[in-house]
Amino acid sequence: MSIYAGWLVTDLRTWLAKAQAASLALATGDKVISLAIADKRLAFSPADPSKLRALIEELQRDIAAAEAAGSAVALADGPRRPILPWY
């Protein structure tokens, strides 16, 4: 399941833009140390931008999946199962 399931796609796009701006600043040598998104904080150093790259790829995947399904909300991975009563 995606950690972004249930978030609005507009929020994901905003976070993606912030992450891409941070990646550009990192690539050009600006000192970007951390990125805050919702209740998560991602810290990275210029020597290891792999966490930032992984975040960008995950956001892109989740946005693409939601748009392909025609949803304004990020989706969970896989089909949803019905909620059945427990007796």
Buried (B, 14 or more C-beta within 10 A) or exposed (E): EBEBBEBBBEBBEEBBEBBBEBBEEBEEEEEBEEBEBEEEEBEBEEEEBEEBBEBBEBBBBBBEBBEEEEEEBBBEEEEEEEEEEEE
